Structures are given as structure tokens and as C-alpha cells.
Amino acid sequence: MKFRIVALLAIALSPLAVSTAHAQSTTSTTPAQPWVIKLGAFFPSNGDVKNATGSTWFNAGAEYNLAPSTASTTPANGLVYLDYAGGSKTYRGVDVNADYVGLGVGGKISAQQTAHSALTPYAGVGLGCYLVHASGGGESKTDTNIGFKVDAGVQFSQFLLELGYTDPGNIHADGDSKNVGGITLDAGVKF
């Protein structure tokens, strides 16, 4: 568990090191608001996963936009993301916990902002490496998968609302394989 926390912190802070090195090596100013932090809910779509771990999990994410767009630049940009979702429930007398952590790359495209528009709609995709973990009844299993996510949202100033689908892959336990994908609903802030 301690290794997982240290690894997550190192992964989460790596874009900061890259952006600091980039800022020191260039004379231009760093684009505004490259970071996005999101909190919300994850709703597993697999009935067995839902029954065992709960129909609503906590969801959190961070993104570092490699070239944040502004109204005067191109609306498309690449990003690096770190996502987490986890849930737990007592199922058939056993405490069952499940979660996933994903690190990946992706891209977003935003509608061109006009002087009369306060809301900016956007859509995005991502592909990454996901660690899917489940434990219960004294057993524990972790699988490493290639997964993906798609999302769409609307931004108002530095705040955003986002709806998406994340598929971190399957968890293999007790000779069975269950997909852990589901819908995400998040609120976030850019800074």
C-alpha cells in the first residue's frame, strides 16, 4: 500500500517537473491554467461489479494540458492524466473493496470561444495504463491493463462539468473476469 501511494505521488508530480524544466528552457511565458483537478462519481456498468462494490464509487482525476488553448489559439491540445476511482461494500457478509488507478495520455478539442459565449463545450479521449485492484474475504488481486476513456463537458471560466466513460479493463478473480468500466460524472477546476 505504501508503494502504491509513493508511486501515485511520483506519477502525479512528474508533469510538474516536466513543465518546470520546459519553462526554464524557454523564454516564452507558460500558458495559463494548464492543470485540471476533478472530483465526482463513477458508476460501474457491470452488474456483478455493482452488486459487489456498490453502484457509486468516488472518482478523482488530474490532468496536465501540454498546450492549454486560449480563445486566440487552436482549440485542440494534448494532455497527461491520472485517474482514480474506488468503491467498497459489504457483500454476502464480506467487505469487498475495488479501485483503479490510471495514467495515460489524451487529447481534448474545444469549441472556439466567442465574445458572446460564456460556456465552452469540449470533448476528449485518453489511452493509458490502469491498475485494477479488488480485495475481499482475505483475498486480493491486482491486474494491469491498457484502458481508455472518452468524455464531454462544458467549461465556464475556470470551472467545468464533465460526463464520460472510462474502461480500465478487467479484473480476474476466482477464475472469473469482470469488466470494471463505467460512467463518470465530475466537476472540476482549472488552474
SULZI-V727853 format. One record per residue. N is the residue number from 0. RES is the residue in one letter. D_CENTER is the distance of its C-alpha to the mean C-alpha in Angstrom with 1 decimal. Layout:
N_RES_D_CENTER + N_RES_D_CENTER
This chain:
0_M_20.2 + 1_K_21.2 + 2_F_20.2 + 3_R_16.7 + 4_I_16.4 + 5_V_18.2 + 6_A_16.1 + 7_L_12.8 + 8_L_14.8 + 9_A_16.2 + 10_I_13.0 + 11_A_11.6 + 12_L_15.0 + 13_S_15.8 + 14_P_14.7 + 15_L_17.0 + 16_A_19.8 + 17_V_19.4 + 18_S_19.6 + 19_T_22.5 + 20_A_24.3 + 21_H_23.9 + 22_A_25.2 + 23_Q_28.1 + 24_S_29.1 + 25_T_29.3 + 26_T_31.5 + 27_S_29.4 + 28_T_27.4 + 29_T_23.6 + 30_P_22.0 + 31_A_21.1 + 32_Q_17.7 + 33_P_15.5 + 34_W_12.8 + 35_V_10.4 + 36_I_9.4 + 37_K_8.0 + 38_L_9.4 + 39_G_10.4 + 40_A_11.1 + 41_F_10.3 + 42_F_13.6 + 43_P_14.5 + 44_S_16.8 + 45_N_19.0 + 46_G_21.9 + 47_D_22.6 + 48_V_19.2 + 49_K_19.4 + 50_N_23.0 + 51_A_22.4 + 52_T_19.3 + 53_G_19.3 + 54_S_18.3 + 55_T_15.7 + 56_W_13.2 + 57_F_11.6 + 58_N_7.9 + 59_A_6.5 + 60_G_4.2 + 61_A_6.4 + 62_E_7.6 + 63_Y_11.2 + 64_N_13.2 + 65_L_15.9 + 66_A_18.4 + 67_P_17.6 + 68_S_19.8 + 69_T_22.5 + 70_A_25.0 + 71_S_27.4 + 72_T_25.2 + 73_T_23.5 + 74_P_20.7 + 75_A_18.5 + 76_N_16.5 + 77_G_14.4 + 78_L_11.4 + 79_V_9.7 + 80_Y_6.1 + 81_L_5.2 + 82_D_3.0 + 83_Y_6.1 + 84_A_8.2 + 85_G_12.0 + 86_G_15.3 + 87_S_18.9 + 88_K_22.3 + 89_T_25.9 + 90_Y_26.6 + 91_R_30.3 + 92_G_31.1 + 93_V_28.4 + 94_D_25.4 + 95_V_22.4 + 96_N_19.0 + 97_A_15.9 + 98_D_12.4 + 99_Y_9.9 + 100_V_8.1 + 101_G_6.7 + 102_L_7.8 + 103_G_8.7 + 104_V_10.4 + 105_G_10.6 + 106_G_12.7 + 107_K_13.3 + 108_I_16.7 + 109_S_18.2 + 110_A_21.6 + 111_Q_24.3 + 112_Q_24.9 + 113_T_28.5 + 114_A_30.7 + 115_H_30.9 + 116_S_27.3 + 117_A_25.3 + 118_L_22.2 + 119_T_20.2 + 120_P_18.4 + 121_Y_15.8 + 122_A_14.0 + 123_G_11.5 + 124_V_10.7 + 125_G_8.9 + 126_L_10.4 + 127_G_9.9 + 128_C_11.3 + 129_Y_10.3 + 130_L_12.5 + 131_V_13.4 + 132_H_15.9 + 133_A_18.5 + 134_S_21.6 + 135_G_24.6 + 136_G_28.4 + 137_G_28.6 + 138_E_26.5 + 139_S_23.2 + 140_K_21.4 + 141_T_18.5 + 142_D_17.6 + 143_T_15.9 + 144_N_14.8 + 145_I_13.7 + 146_G_11.1 + 147_F_9.8 + 148_K_8.0 + 149_V_10.0 + 150_D_10.0 + 151_A_12.9 + 152_G_13.7 + 153_V_16.4 + 154_Q_16.9 + 155_F_19.9 + 156_S_20.9 + 157_Q_18.0 + 158_F_16.4 + 159_L_14.2 + 160_L_13.6 + 161_E_11.1 + 162_L_11.5 + 163_G_9.7 + 164_Y_10.0 + 165_T_8.0 + 166_D_10.6 + 167_P_10.2 + 168_G_14.0 + 169_N_16.8 + 170_I_18.2 + 171_H_21.9 + 172_A_24.0 + 173_D_27.7 + 174_G_28.3 + 175_D_25.9 + 176_S_22.6 + 177_K_20.1 + 178_N_17.0 + 179_V_14.0 + 180_G_12.4 + 181_G_12.1 + 182_I_11.5 + 183_T_9.0 + 184_L_10.8 + 185_D_9.7 + 186_A_12.0 + 187_G_11.4 + 188_V_13.7 + 189_K_14.4 + 190_F_16.7
